[in-house]
Amino acid sequence: MTAPTQGTGIFFDGVSARQQAVTVTLDADALVIAAADGAAIARWPYAQVQRVPAAQHRLRLGLIDNSSSARLAIPDAAFGGALEERLGVPDAEVDKRERRRRHRVVEWTVGAVVALLFLGIVGMPSLAELLLPLMPPSVEQKFGDTVNRYQLAAFKGSGPFACGVNDGEKPGQAAFLKLMGKLEAAAALPVKLHPVVVRDLYTINAFATAGGYVYLLYGLIDFAEKPEELAAVLAHELGHVAHRDSMRSFLHEAGLSFIVSAVLGDVFGTSAVVFSPVNAVLSARHTRREEAAADAYATQLLRKMGQDPHAVAIYFESMLRRGSLGSSALLADHPTNQERMDAILATPPGEVTGGPLLTPEEWTALKLICVVPGSGDVGGQAARSK
């Protein structure tokens, strides 16, 4: 059976998106392409023609020297076979070249992903350190305000988010602000503090966020035996405020979110994490270095106030001794290990000259900051339900 020397094809001129039905003739030394009316379009010498990637079992041709981006598709299998035989380029060789090209693409893609992940793990903390001094206090304050509004909206407990707002709780609020006032005066931070007692009656925890927000959960007040214990924990949180740890965490998490979005193509909506303060701040855990720095800050602050500089370590030891390890979010968010406690206790002991931070009456009132006296309920729930 004689191989066909003429057939039909679809021509793409490489300039426009228009496709044109053409007649293709196998001349002695070249491929002749003509329009349906016979008008000549192109003449491609066989030595300059190559197969280009196309769908399986489809033949698509182009020029080797890339002098033109024109393409010729041959839909007819019989004529395509004759054309391939004339060109002398078997399918296996073309497919092998295409597989090699795809392997290179995959290798480069994997390499790029690894490089991005390495940057996220190793480089982002350093980048966050570089960006932190460039963040003005006004931006940090707005960010802290955003986090605070989120917490107010997300609060699911009964009663208001903050304790100390009901009439029977105001003496406790006054005692709390007195304690925080002494800490704030000694710390002399460049940012105004916004201390809040959160109406979480059972969680033993405290944390600080950007903009000077310091949250003390009522469960910790209920657990503490004296105001000096609370002062030690709050001094540690002021260390995080002074070192801007919350803002550093946000910059780090935002950078990681961007990298993950770049790697995954935002398939899972990961870029939204960048704009979620709760993911970047409230879910963040401080590094061991940040915790150690906050410990050192608390030790110096308590010494400046004339209080026991070892109070932070003593309080953590007390929590462990009293069996609160399993129920305390404080120990989960602030990992206590022997190395940290030894470092605190290794500092020179200070002479306690500051006197009691609160009077016995004020301490009793602070214990009732989330409990309305005489109401018979916890946290002022009865007053809220009337």
VEXDREN-2710 file (C-alpha; in Angstrom, 1 decimal):
% VEXDREN-2710
k/r/px/py/pz
1/MET/0.0/0.0/0.0
2/THR/1.4/3.3/-1.1
3/ALA/1.8/5.9/1.7
4/PRO/-0.2/9.1/1.2
5/THR/1.7/12.1/0.1
6/GLN/-1.0/14.6/0.7
7/GLY/-3.4/15.2/3.6
8/THR/-5.1/17.8/5.7
9/GLY/-3.9/19.6/8.7
10/ILE/-4.6/22.5/11.1
11/PHE/-2.2/25.4/11.0
12/PHE/-1.5/27.9/13.8
13/ASP/0.5/30.9/12.6
14/GLY/2.0/31.6/16.1
15/VAL/0.8/35.2/15.9
16/SER/-2.9/35.0/16.4
17/ALA/-5.1/32.4/18.1
18/ARG/-6.8/31.7/14.8
19/GLN/-6.6/28.1/13.5
20/GLN/-6.7/27.5/9.7
21/ALA/-7.6/24.3/7.8
22/VAL/-4.8/23.6/5.3
23/THR/-3.6/21.1/2.8
24/VAL/-0.2/19.5/3.4
25/THR/1.9/18.0/0.6
26/LEU/5.0/15.9/1.1
27/ASP/7.4/17.3/-1.5
28/ALA/10.8/15.8/-2.3
29/ASP/12.7/17.9/0.3
30/ALA/10.1/19.9/2.1
31/LEU/6.7/20.0/3.7
32/VAL/4.4/22.3/1.7
33/ILE/1.5/24.0/3.5
34/ALA/-1.2/25.6/1.5
35/ALA/-4.6/27.2/2.2
36/ALA/-7.8/25.5/1.2
37/ASP/-7.9/27.6/-2.0
38/GLY/-4.4/26.5/-2.9
39/ALA/-2.6/29.7/-1.8
40/ALA/0.9/28.9/-0.5
41/ILE/1.3/29.5/3.3
42/ALA/4.7/28.0/4.2
43/ARG/7.4/25.6/3.0
44/TRP/9.2/23.7/5.8
45/PRO/12.4/21.8/4.8
46/TYR/12.3/18.3/6.4
47/ALA/15.7/18.9/8.1
48/GLN/14.2/21.9/10.0
49/VAL/11.0/20.2/11.2
50/GLN/10.5/18.6/14.6
51/ARG/7.8/17.1/16.6
52/VAL/6.5/19.2/19.5
53/PRO/4.6/18.0/22.6
54/ALA/1.0/17.2/22.0
55/ALA/-1.8/15.0/23.3
56/GLN/-1.1/11.2/23.1
57/HIS/-1.5/9.8/19.5
58/ARG/-1.6/13.3/18.0
59/LEU/1.1/14.7/15.7
60/ARG/2.1/18.3/16.1
61/LEU/5.1/19.9/14.2
62/GLY/7.2/23.0/14.5
63/LEU/10.5/24.4/13.3
64/ILE/13.7/23.4/15.1
65/ASP/15.5/26.8/14.9
66/ASN/12.4/28.5/16.5
67/SER/12.5/31.1/13.7
68/SER/8.8/30.9/13.8
69/SER/6.3/29.9/16.6
70/ALA/3.9/28.5/14.0
71/ARG/2.6/25.0/14.6
72/LEU/1.0/22.3/12.3
73/ALA/-1.3/19.7/13.7
74/ILE/-2.1/16.5/11.7
75/PRO/-5.3/14.9/12.8
76/ASP/-5.3/12.1/10.2
77/ALA/-3.4/9.1/11.7
78/ALA/-2.5/7.5/8.3
79/PHE/-1.1/10.7/6.8
80/GLY/0.6/11.4/10.2
81/GLY/2.4/8.1/10.0
82/ALA/3.6/8.8/6.5
83/LEU/4.8/12.2/7.6
84/GLU/6.7/10.8/10.6
85/GLU/8.4/8.2/8.4
86/ARG/9.5/11.0/5.9
87/LEU/10.8/13.1/8.8
88/GLY/12.6/10.1/10.4
89/VAL/11.7/11.0/14.0
90/PRO/10.1/8.0/15.7
91/ASP/7.6/8.3/18.5
92/ALA/9.8/6.7/21.1
93/GLU/12.6/9.3/20.6
94/VAL/10.1/12.2/20.9
95/ASP/8.4/10.7/23.9
96/LYS/11.8/10.1/25.6
97/ARG/12.7/13.8/25.1
98/GLU/9.4/14.8/26.5
99/ARG/9.8/12.6/29.6
100/ARG/13.2/14.1/30.2
101/ARG/11.8/17.6/30.0
102/ARG/9.0/16.7/32.4
103/HIS/11.4/15.1/34.8
104/ARG/13.5/18.3/34.8
105/VAL/10.3/20.4/35.5
106/VAL/9.4/18.1/38.4
107/GLU/13.0/18.2/39.8
108/TRP/13.1/22.0/39.7
109/THR/9.6/22.2/41.3
110/VAL/10.6/19.9/44.2
111/GLY/13.8/21.9/44.6
112/ALA/11.8/25.1/44.8
113/VAL/9.4/23.7/47.4
114/VAL/12.3/22.4/49.5
115/ALA/14.0/25.8/49.3
116/LEU/10.8/27.6/50.3
117/LEU/10.2/25.3/53.2
118/PHE/13.8/25.7/54.4
119/LEU/13.4/29.5/54.2
120/GLY/10.2/29.1/56.3
121/ILE/11.9/27.0/59.0
122/VAL/15.3/28.6/59.1
123/GLY/15.0/32.0/57.6
124/MET/11.6/33.3/58.8
125/PRO/12.7/33.8/62.5
126/SER/15.6/35.9/61.3
127/LEU/13.4/37.8/58.9
128/ALA/10.9/38.5/61.7
129/GLU/13.8/39.8/63.9
130/LEU/14.7/42.2/61.1
131/LEU/11.2/43.4/60.5
132/LEU/10.3/43.9/64.2
133/PRO/12.2/47.2/64.7
134/LEU/10.5/48.6/61.6
135/MET/7.0/48.1/63.0
136/PRO/5.9/51.4/64.6
137/PRO/4.1/51.3/68.0
138/SER/0.9/52.6/66.3
139/VAL/0.7/49.6/64.1
140/GLU/1.4/47.2/67.0
141/GLN/-1.3/49.0/69.0
142/LYS/-3.9/48.6/66.2
143/PHE/-3.0/44.9/65.9
144/GLY/-3.4/44.4/69.7
145/ASP/-6.8/46.2/69.5
146/THR/-7.8/43.8/66.7
147/VAL/-6.8/40.7/68.7
148/ASN/-8.7/42.1/71.7
149/ARG/-11.9/42.6/69.6
150/TYR/-11.6/39.1/68.3
151/GLN/-11.4/37.7/71.8
152/LEU/-14.5/39.7/72.9
153/ALA/-16.4/38.4/69.9
154/ALA/-15.2/34.8/70.4
155/PHE/-16.0/34.6/74.1
156/LYS/-18.7/32.0/74.7
157/GLY/-19.0/32.1/78.5
158/SER/-21.9/33.5/80.5
159/GLY/-21.5/37.0/81.7
160/PRO/-19.2/39.7/80.3
161/PHE/-15.7/38.8/79.0
162/ALA/-13.9/40.9/81.7
163/CYS/-14.4/40.5/85.4
164/GLY/-14.6/43.5/87.7
165/VAL/-17.5/45.2/85.8
166/ASN/-20.4/44.2/87.9
167/ASP/-21.1/46.3/91.0
168/GLY/-20.1/43.5/93.5
169/GLU/-16.9/42.9/91.6
170/LYS/-15.6/46.5/91.5
171/PRO/-13.6/46.3/94.8
172/GLY/-11.7/43.4/93.3
173/GLN/-11.1/45.4/90.1
174/ALA/-9.7/48.2/92.2
175/ALA/-7.3/45.8/93.9
176/PHE/-6.2/44.3/90.6
177/LEU/-5.5/47.7/89.1
178/LYS/-3.5/48.6/92.2
179/LEU/-1.4/45.5/91.7
180/MET/-0.9/46.1/88.0
181/GLY/-0.2/49.8/88.7
182/LYS/2.8/48.9/90.9
183/LEU/4.1/46.5/88.2
184/GLU/3.6/49.1/85.4
185/ALA/5.3/51.9/87.4
186/ALA/8.3/49.8/88.0
187/ALA/8.5/48.5/84.4
188/ALA/8.2/51.9/82.8
189/LEU/7.3/50.4/79.5
190/PRO/7.0/52.6/76.4
191/VAL/3.5/51.2/75.8
192/LYS/0.4/51.7/78.0
193/LEU/-0.8/48.5/79.5
194/HIS/-4.4/47.2/79.2
195/PRO/-4.8/44.6/81.9
196/VAL/-7.9/42.4/81.9
197/VAL/-9.2/39.7/84.2
198/VAL/-10.9/37.2/81.9
199/ARG/-14.1/35.5/83.1
200/ASP/-12.6/32.0/82.7
201/LEU/-13.2/30.5/86.1
202/TYR/-11.3/27.3/85.9
203/THR/-8.3/27.8/83.5
204/ILE/-5.0/28.6/85.3
205/ASN/-3.3/30.9/82.8
206/ALA/-2.1/34.3/81.8
207/PHE/-0.8/35.7/78.5
208/ALA/0.1/39.0/76.8
209/THR/-0.5/40.2/73.3
210/ALA/0.6/43.1/71.2
211/GLY/-0.3/46.6/72.2
212/GLY/0.2/46.1/75.9
213/TYR/-2.8/43.8/76.5
214/VAL/-2.3/41.5/79.5
215/TYR/-4.9/38.9/80.2
216/LEU/-5.1/37.1/83.6
217/LEU/-7.6/34.3/83.7
218/TYR/-9.6/34.1/86.9
219/GLY/-8.7/30.5/87.4
220/LEU/-5.1/31.6/88.2
221/ILE/-6.4/34.2/90.8
222/ASP/-8.5/31.5/92.4
223/PHE/-5.4/29.2/92.5
224/ALA/-2.9/31.7/93.9
225/GLU/-2.3/31.8/97.6
226/LYS/-1.0/35.4/97.8
227/PRO/-0.7/38.5/95.7
228/GLU/3.1/38.0/95.3
229/GLU/2.4/34.9/93.3
230/LEU/0.2/36.8/90.9
231/ALA/2.8/39.5/90.6
232/ALA/5.5/37.0/89.7
233/VAL/3.4/35.6/86.8
234/LEU/2.3/39.1/85.6
235/ALA/5.9/40.3/85.7
236/HIS/6.8/37.4/83.4
237/GLU/4.0/38.5/81.0
238/LEU/5.3/42.1/81.1
239/GLY/8.6/40.6/79.9
240/HIS/6.8/39.4/76.7
241/VAL/5.3/42.9/76.3
242/ALA/8.7/44.6/76.7
243/HIS/10.3/42.2/74.2
244/ARG/7.4/42.5/71.7
245/ASP/7.2/38.7/71.5
246/SER/3.6/38.7/70.3
247/MET/4.4/40.9/67.4
248/ARG/7.4/38.8/66.5
249/SER/5.2/35.7/66.5
250/PHE/2.8/37.4/64.2
251/LEU/5.5/38.4/61.7
252/HIS/6.9/34.8/61.8
253/GLU/3.5/33.2/61.3
254/ALA/2.4/35.6/58.6
255/GLY/5.6/34.9/56.7
256/LEU/5.1/31.1/57.0
257/SER/1.5/31.5/55.8
258/PHE/2.7/33.3/52.7
259/ILE/5.3/30.6/52.0
260/VAL/2.7/27.8/52.4
261/SER/0.4/29.7/50.1
262/ALA/3.1/30.0/47.5
263/VAL/3.9/26.3/47.7
264/LEU/0.3/25.0/47.7
265/GLY/-1.1/27.6/45.4
266/ASP/-3.5/28.6/48.1
267/VAL/-5.5/25.4/47.5
268/PHE/-6.6/25.3/51.1
269/GLY/-7.0/29.0/51.6
270/THR/-3.9/29.2/53.7
271/SER/-3.2/32.8/52.9
272/ALA/-6.1/33.7/55.1
273/VAL/-4.0/32.8/58.0
274/VAL/-2.0/36.0/57.4
275/PHE/-5.1/38.0/58.3
276/SER/-6.1/35.9/61.3
277/PRO/-4.7/37.4/64.5
278/VAL/-5.9/34.5/66.6
279/ASN/-3.9/32.0/64.5
280/ALA/-0.8/34.1/64.6
281/VAL/-0.9/35.2/68.3
282/LEU/-3.4/33.4/70.4
283/SER/-2.3/30.0/69.2
284/ALA/1.4/30.8/69.2
285/ARG/3.7/29.3/71.8
286/HIS/6.8/31.2/72.9
287/THR/10.2/29.8/72.1
288/ARG/12.5/28.7/74.9
289/ARG/14.6/31.7/74.3
290/GLU/11.6/34.1/74.7
291/GLU/10.6/32.3/77.9
292/ALA/14.1/32.6/79.3
293/ALA/14.2/36.2/78.5
294/ALA/10.8/36.9/80.1
295/ASP/12.0/35.0/83.2
296/ALA/15.1/37.2/83.4
297/TYR/12.9/40.3/82.9
298/ALA/10.5/39.2/85.7
299/THR/13.4/38.5/88.1
300/GLN/14.9/42.0/87.5
301/LEU/11.4/43.7/87.8
302/LEU/10.6/42.0/91.1
303/ARG/14.0/42.9/92.4
304/LYS/13.4/46.5/91.4
305/MET/10.1/46.4/93.3
306/GLY/11.7/45.1/96.4
307/GLN/10.0/41.7/96.0
308/ASP/11.5/38.2/95.9
309/PRO/13.2/37.8/92.5
310/HIS/12.9/34.0/92.8
311/ALA/9.1/34.2/93.0
312/VAL/8.5/33.0/89.4
313/ALA/10.4/29.7/90.0
314/ILE/8.8/29.3/93.4
315/TYR/5.3/29.7/92.0
316/PHE/5.9/27.2/89.3
317/GLU/7.3/24.7/91.8
318/SER/4.2/25.3/94.0
319/MET/1.9/24.5/91.0
320/LEU/3.8/21.3/90.4
321/ARG/3.8/20.4/94.1
322/ARG/0.0/21.0/94.4
323/GLY/-0.8/18.7/91.4
324/SER/-1.9/21.3/88.9
325/LEU/0.3/20.2/86.0
326/GLY/-2.5/18.3/84.2
327/SER/-5.1/21.1/84.5
328/SER/-2.9/24.2/84.0
329/ALA/-2.8/25.9/80.7
330/LEU/-0.1/28.1/82.2
331/LEU/2.3/25.2/82.2
332/ALA/1.3/24.2/78.7
333/ASP/1.8/27.7/77.3
334/HIS/4.9/28.4/79.5
335/PRO/6.8/25.1/79.5
336/THR/8.5/24.8/82.9
337/ASN/11.6/22.7/82.9
338/GLN/14.3/22.3/85.5
339/GLU/16.8/24.3/83.4
340/ARG/14.6/27.4/83.5
341/MET/13.9/27.1/87.2
342/ASP/17.6/26.6/88.0
343/ALA/18.4/29.7/85.9
344/ILE/16.0/31.8/87.9
345/LEU/17.1/30.4/91.3
346/ALA/20.8/31.0/90.3
347/THR/20.3/34.8/90.3
348/PRO/21.3/36.6/93.5
349/PRO/18.6/36.6/96.1
350/GLY/17.1/40.1/96.7
351/GLU/16.2/41.7/100.0
352/VAL/12.4/42.0/100.3
353/THR/12.0/45.6/101.1
354/GLY/8.8/46.5/99.2
355/GLY/6.3/45.2/101.7
356/PRO/3.0/43.6/100.9
357/LEU/1.7/44.4/97.4
358/LEU/-1.9/44.3/98.7
359/THR/-3.6/44.5/102.1
360/PRO/-5.4/41.3/103.3
361/GLU/-8.7/43.1/102.5
362/GLU/-7.7/43.9/99.0
363/TRP/-6.5/40.4/98.4
364/THR/-9.9/39.1/99.6
365/ALA/-11.6/41.5/97.2
366/LEU/-9.4/40.4/94.3
367/LYS/-10.4/36.8/95.0
368/LEU/-14.0/37.9/94.5
369/ILE/-13.4/39.9/91.3
370/CYS/-15.5/37.3/89.4
371/VAL/-17.8/36.4/92.3
372/VAL/-20.5/38.8/93.4
373/PRO/-20.7/38.7/97.2
374/GLY/-24.0/37.6/98.6
375/SER/-25.4/36.5/95.2
376/GLY/-24.7/32.8/95.7
377/ASP/-23.4/32.4/92.2
378/VAL/-20.0/32.3/90.6
379/GLY/-18.9/35.0/88.2
380/GLY/-22.0/37.1/88.5
381/GLN/-24.1/34.9/86.3
382/ALA/-27.3/35.5/88.3
383/ALA/-27.0/39.2/87.9
384/ARG/-26.6/38.8/84.1
385/SER/-29.6/36.5/83.7
386/LYS/-32.2/38.8/85.4
END
